């Protein structure tokens, strides 16, 4: 098990060097957002929506329908607050799109 953790750290170090510290930071935050999505938006919403992309504090959320796009659009401030309070991630903007 420790070999897997060691390999994982090496992979992340390579990614950080290749992408630069800022882009690597976005990848790490995105991983944390994906893992905690149900906690951030609730079980029902997490089954219908999900984080797609994070770049420079701008989160793109995918939704299964226009109704869910509308729902998540109305909950942008709540999502930003939860991400900041529960994960320490400051989202500057949340954009919601239909997943294709």
NORMOCOR-V937958 format. One record per helix or strand. SS is the DSSP state (~ for helix, > for strand). FROM is the first residue (numbers start at 1). TO is the last residue. If there is no record, write none. Layout:
ss = {SS;SS}
from = {FROM;FROM}
to = {TO;TO}
//
This chain:
ss = {~;~;~;>;>;~;~;>}
from = {2;21;43;49;58;66;76;93}
to = {19;41;48;55;63;74;87;98}
//
